[in-house]
Amino acid sequence: MATATVQDNLTIEDFMANPPDNMEWVDRQLVEKNDMTLKTGRIQSKLSRCWGNYKDSSGQGGEVYTEAPCRTNRQVRRPDVAYLTPELVAQFGDVPTLPQSFPLVAEIVSPTDIAEDVFLKAQEYLASSCQEVWLVFPESHLVFVVTQNQILGFRAGETVSTQQVLAGFSIAVDELLA
C-alpha cells in the first residue's frame, strides 16, 4: 500500500465527512488501498454477491458493501466486503463514513499483505463493534473466521459459515476461491 502523510490541518473528522476514494486513515496517515489483483477482486465480488443474495433470500435484510469506509476506535478502514444489519442501516442511513465497524467484515488477503497485519486489522475491527471477521487467503486456500471468542479455520474441501452475523450463511471454500 502506498502511504501519504496527512496534512496537519486534516482531522479524522474531516476525512470521515469526505473520504477520498481508495484511501484509509491509518496512524494519522492516508494509506492507499491499491493492491487488489484480478483474483482478489473476483473473490471480493463473489463474496459480496453471495452475502447480498443470502441476506435477501433469507429475509434478514440489511446491506452489503465493498470498500465502504468505517471508523474503528483508532482509524478509518475500508473492508473489502462488509455487511450492515437492517437496524444499523436505519440508524446511519447514507453517512459518508460509518462511525463504527460493520458487524460482519471480510478482508481478502492480497499477495503483498503481511499476515500479522491482517490479523491485527481483524482485532481492530472486533474492538470497534464488529462481531465477525472473515480473513480470506486465496493462495493458501484458507478462510479464517475470527470472533471475540474464537478463530476458526476452513480449507479446501470444507464449508465456511457465518458464526454470529448473517445467520445461516455458508459457502464451500472451493466455490468461494474458484
Secondary structure, DSSP 8 states (H G I E B T S, - for coil): -EEEE--TT--HHHHHHS--TTEEEETTEEEE-----HHHHHHHHHHHHHHHHHHHHTT---EEESS--EE-SS-EE--SEEEE-HHHHHHHTT-SSBSS--SEEEEE--TT--HHHHHHHHHHHHTTT--EEEEEETTTTEEEEE-SS-EEEEETTSEEE-SSSSTT-EEEHHHHH-
